[in-house]
């Protein structure tokens, strides 16, 4: 169960269908995400996890349905209201999406320059604070090319945190990272969720991360193009009867020969 027992719905997807032209990716998705939970969008490759995420963060208009943030209908809102809602979002894209021609500090400063009236000195202080928060104190003058893959992800996360969002979205945050670096990023996500009180939505197929940090989620099926299960990753692993979900969740057991416990 989500760590926060509050029954209010900060983020809700209602009757959402996402498509590219006539090609439907996922249809009729409806789910609510509790405040301060870490919610997983799960499923195998090609099921549309990242596409659904794009609709949730305002990058892809749904074919039908909508996304509600504290009751506000994002896709029915005017552009100014959409901007206000998006400012509550922090997004870490799979690639990190840092501007390679800018220093790390300039990347983190960009949202503050675009969406606030703060002066250069105040922005500089905030940039240093955000970098320190993700363990990159002193890295403001480095170029993205000088950073390791894990450090680039953390720098992108610092930029995602620049406007103090209360909803964080992560698209395959562990992609391309070694297991140790991935574990450290998981720990950082847990710390941010707890320390900042943020709601976290994470797209991933990495079992160790799912079991370590997520307390709720949905499972998307590529064949039916629907959500076929709901619950925490551990609940789905231990008690879901759907063969597609079980096959996905038991990959770690089959690979290690383990009959229980969390995959390492």
VENLIN-V971096 format. One record per run of one state. SS is the DSSP state (H for helix, E for strand, C for the rest). FROM is the first residue (numbers start at 1). LEN is the number of residues. If there is no record, write none. Layout:
<<SS;FROM;LEN> <SS;FROM;LEN>>
//
This chain:
<<C;1;8> <E;9;12> <C;21;2> <E;23;12> <C;35;3> <E;38;5> <C;43;6> <H;49;8> <C;57;7> <E;64;6> <C;70;2> <E;72;2> <H;74;3> <C;77;2> <H;79;8> <C;87;2> <E;89;4> <C;93;10> <E;103;1> <H;104;12> <C;116;4> <H;120;14> <C;134;9> <E;143;1> <H;144;3> <C;147;2> <H;149;12> <C;161;6> <E;167;5> <C;172;7> <H;179;18> <C;197;2> <E;199;5> <C;204;3> <H;207;7> <C;214;2> <E;216;6> <C;222;4> <E;226;5> <C;231;2> <H;233;7> <C;240;3> <H;243;7> <C;250;1> <H;251;6> <C;257;8>>
//
